[in-house]
Amino acid sequence: MKKLTAFTVHTTAEGKRCAYMYSVIDADGNITESNRRANCVLLDETALAAVAQLEGFLADRLAAEE
């Protein structure tokens, strides 16, 4: 099983790029690999909407701190 451990989304020339890290866990619960990394350009509309919602939340939070 792969367990997501961290991710970040940033804007590049290709669009919204998601970089993520994960660990691989075997059937006995042992971590067989850790700190594996991968990335992709987000094309899925649901994922892009979720990113936009989170960015809006953070923008509102920053504005409230002023």
Secondary structure, 3 states (H helix, E strand, C coil): CEEEEEEEEEEECCEEEEEEEEEEECCCCCEEEEEEEEEEECCCHHHHHHHHHHHHHHHHHHHHCC
